[in-house]
Amino acid sequence: MIFRASLLYFLITLAGCESATKKETPKLNDEEAIKMVLATQVIAWNNADIEGFMEGYWKSDSLLFVGSKITSGWDSTLVRYKKSYPDKAAMGTLRFEIIRMLFISNDSYLVTGKYFLAREKDNPSGIFTLLFKKKNGKWVVAYDHTA
């Protein structure tokens, strides 16, 4: 609940920001933009919106997801998620904890963290490493290793 309230406050603050000389939203720094992608994924997941969650991934055949098996491509990753999480009960409530964000280059960040799912019958959790790439001015996950 605290995370949701903090996220809502952050989003409202961002929406209210204006440049003193221009009427446009200021650009987020890269780490804030990546955190926003992750926060948006959490919101989509918690609304049982897998397609919305997948918006945080690079829509490319080059996307790589490594979990219990290796999945290549955005479309295949979407199919995998839908099969593994067929309904709201299976999806549960997601929370991320970011442990480290490592700048690699102007268009690459390595993000390490933990995920936590709260479901009626269990509470799975684990770790992840995400390679974020800046594609067409937008930060997206190009590589996801989740265990």
N, C-alpha and C positions, 0 to 999 in steps of 0.2 A: 504494500500500500504506500509506503514511504517512497519507493522507487517511482511509482506511478505519479504521485503528487509532485515529486522533483522533476520528472520528465515533463509533466504538464506545465509547471512553472517555467522550465527552460524553453519550451515551445512558445508559450505566451510571450516571454521576454524577447525571443528571437523575432516573433511576428511584430512586436511593437518597436523594434529598432529601426531607426532611419538615419541615414547619413545627413550631416549638417548641410551639405551642399547639394546632395542628390536625393531624390525620392526613391531609393531602392534599398533592399535589404543588404546589409554588409556581408561580404563573403566570410564564411567561417574559415578558421585555420584548418589545416588538414586533419589534425587529431580530433577536433570538434566535429568535423564533417563525417569522419569515420564513426565516431561515437553515435552520431545522429543516425547513420545507416543501421547500426546495431540496435539502437533504441526503436527505430521504426520496424525492424524485423521482430522485435519482442512484442510490440503492439499488434502487428499482423498475426503472429503466432497465437497470441492470447485471445484473438478474435476468430480463431480457427480459419485463418485466411492464408493458406499455403502459397497461393499465387502471389499475394502481397509480400509474404516472407521472402519469396524467391526474387523479388525486385532488387534485393540487396546483392544478388549474385550477378556475375558477368554473363550476359545472355550470349553465350558462345559455345561452340563445340569444343573449345579448348579449356573450358571450366573443368577442374578436377576435384572430386570429392572423395576423400579417403576415410572410410569408417571401418565397418566389419568387412567391407569389400571396396574395391575401387570403382567409382562411377565417373565416366567421362561425359561432359556436355551438359548444358543447361536443361535441355528437354529430358534427358535420362535422369538427372538429379531430381527434377520435379516429379517424375513418375516414381522414383524411389521414395521420396518423401510421402507422396500420396498413398503408396502401398504400406509404408511403415506406420503412418499416422492417418488412418482412414476417417477419424471423427474427432470431435472435441474432447471426448473422454480419453482417447489415446494421446492426444496432443498435450493435454493438461495445461498448466500455467508455467511459462518459461521465464527464467531470470538469467541474466549474464553477469559475470563478475570479471572485469578486465584486470589482468595481472600486469601486463606489459605491452607497450606500444613501441615498436622499434622502427625508427626511420631508416629506410634502406636507400632510397633515392627520391627525387622529386615526384616520381609517379608510383612509388612502392612503399608500403608499410607492412610489417609483420606484427600481427596482434595475437597475443596469447591470453587465454582466459579460461574460465570455468563456466559450465552451464548447469542449471538446476531445473528440473521439471517436477512440479507438484501435481500428482494425480491421485485419484481416489484410492487406488490399490497399491501404489508404490511411489517412490520419489527418486527416479534415476538422476544421476549427475555424472559429470565427467569433465574432461579438459578439451580444449581446442586450440589449434593454431591456424590462423587465417592469413593468407597473403592478399592484401588489398592492393589493387592496381587502379590508377586513375585512367579511365577510358572515356574519351569525349567529354572531359571536364567533370566527370562523376566518379566517385570512389565506389568500387564494387569488389566483391570477393571473387578472386580468380582461382584460388586454391583453398580448400577447406580440409583439414585433418582433424577429425573429431573422434575421440575415444572415450 
